[in-house]
Amino acid sequence: MTRLDLLDIDDIPEEYHHLFTDDYLGDRHIFRVWAHNPEVLEATLEYLNTLYDQLTPRTKELVILTVARTHRARYEWHQHVDIARPKGVETSEMRAIGGDDFSVFSDEEFVLLQYARAVAEGEVTDQIHDALATVYEPGEIVAIGLIVDFYVGLCNYVASVDLPFEGSEFVGWTPSDERIAEFFA
């Protein structure tokens, strides 16, 4: 059971109801907890959307999945297995990240995932940074690092409030196509 109540739309001021439409946040538990402070929720979403706009949706999801796996953050992993599929991340690629095997990725994405893991662990070397800088512009590197940083903090926050999954058990670190279809039909 979560340590903070999951608020419903009727529990928050009407001026923030637009955040909880099906086209926007929908019914994700993380946002229902953040709704205890709707001003912070709205500002955080604006910040994240600015960061997200700096990268392709696929790149963003690969980074988030890598952070979730690095921190063994089951809630974030579970959420982004669902979110990443329509963004071009194949189930086999998720299984590779979940199994800590980046070898199936192109050289550009391999270095991206290595960098995301290094930032998440606080262990970026000159070699990893220089490899990333050969394929990403400085502005993209800033966005990548800040997305990693945000999700590291989010993984810790989710654990602190003991947030439950939406409607199912954990999909697993190396989920089968059948299990994903079962959970996220």
Helices and strands as residue ranges (DSSP letters): G 9-11, G 14-20, H 29-34, H 38-52, H 57-70, H 74-84, G 85-87, H 91-98, H 107-121, H 126-133, H 138-161, H 177-183
